[in-house]
Amino acid sequence: MNESEIFIRKSANYRVWVDEAGVGHIRVLKRINFTTLVALFQELHGEIRKRIAGNPGKVHIIFYISKSLYDEMSVNAKEFLGFCQSCMGIKFELVLIEL
């Protein structure tokens, strides 16, 4: 993969990238608001769909978050993640990180 093909978004609060296999990753470092979470998923979903266009299948996203941040996450954010998995055809993995 050429460096120009790499999809990465970084901020002080999160890291978002797509690996060589077309799997999306979101790593939340600090609290983010719900609007930011939805925007990240929208952008990442579009990028993954573009990359797997020749190989149709489920979009796969791995979401990394610390247990303490997950415990503080709003009900809306948790419901949104459930919606992505059940209604949008996204294979979704949640990885709780112990710090």
Buried (B, 14 or more C-beta within 10 A) or exposed (E): EEEEEEBEBEEEEBBBBBBEEBBBBBBBBEEBEEEBBBEBBEBBBEBBEEBBEEEEEEBBBBBBBBEEBBEEBEEEBEEBBEEBBEEEEBEBEEEEEEE
